[in-house]
Amino acid sequence: MTIHREGYRTIGITALVFGAINIFSFNFFSESTPWLSAVIFFVTLFLFLFIISFFRVPNRVLTKDETKIICPADGKVVVIEEIVDVEFFKGKCLQVSIFMSPANVHQNRHPMSGEVIYNQYHKGKFLVAWHPKSSTENERWSVAVKNNYGTILYKQIAGALAKRICNYSKVGEQVKQTDEYGFIKFGSRVDVLLPIGTKVNVSMNEVVKGGVTVLGSWV
């Protein structure tokens, strides 16, 4: 396991706060109320370790199969439905949404190889990630990739806690399946929009792993 580079600054600040709180606690409470000092230490240690866990990148055996579409994020499948996309496809498509809790890994990976043909950041609201309108009204970052099998669009969507979306893709770039393309700080959700007729391999409420679980199939 490694720590994602997006976490270095946050973890560093958290470590300083953790140290300052406990130095103060030790100096003022350790003699008169040692139990309070101990409680403060363990509570702040738990919070510090929890912040570290936000930015973890576990070692995994990644799934690579060009006939498959791989899940771009960890989490739980909360939407599988046919929608009308007005942003990119300009018509009907299949939407599969993955909700990322604060406990999930927050690194995002390309579901397939191909050329980035669309990359657009949208300002927006910070509705809770499971709100039906979060896909179209929340702050989000959309990426479309095309290859010989077809084109898909995937959106990083901010939520009530996730206030920063990091995206590393560029239009015209050739990307490889399961390579990192972004990071959402403190979770939220990722929507994957597929052409009508694409086989969906996941089911509602299924827990999936980014870069590992097969989300759909071209053939």
Secondary structure, 3 states (H helix, E strand, C coil): CEECHHHHHHHHHHHHHHHHHHHHHHHHHCCCCHHHHHHHHHHHHHHHHHHHHHCEECCCCCCCCCCEEECCCCEEEEEEEEEEECCCCCEEEEEEEEEECCCCCCEEECCCCEEEEEEEEECCECCCCCCCCHHHHECEEEEEEECCCCEEEEEEECCCCCCCEEECCCCCCEECCCCEEEEECCCEEEEEEECCCCEECCCCCCEECCCCCEEEECC
